[in-house]
């Protein structure tokens, strides 16, 4: 009888460790992203939106393009007239990747599916969720300060 080897690798004493570590990393990453997105939404709702908040929520990384979309800031370098609906209208695909609650919840669901389902697509869902979270963090590193 051949030894059992999991789909994503590992020999019998460690089979499943890689999947569990990836799933935990994806879930923690998505939770941190959800917390950051919530804080940005709060500052925008309070009328204290800064350049970095608008850039991360919309995905527009060029400050000149942000000025074209939202107009000039006030003297405190914030945009008090911008609300969440304005941000949602200006959101680009990069903004969805960096700061969308739906994307983060889908990544958590993909990570959990990768752990608990035994279908052949479950590891694929885990890999896609890992890639999305990684791409979101790499894109967030390019946000102007």
Buried (B, 14 or more C-beta within 10 A) or exposed (E): EEEEEBBBEBEEEEBBEBBEEBBEBBBEBBEEBBEBBEEBBEBBEEEBBBBBBBBBBBBBBEEEBBBEBBEEBEEEEBBEEBEBEBBEEBBEEBBBBBBBEEBBEBBBBBBBBBBEEEEEEBBBBBBBBBEBBEEBBEBBEEBEE
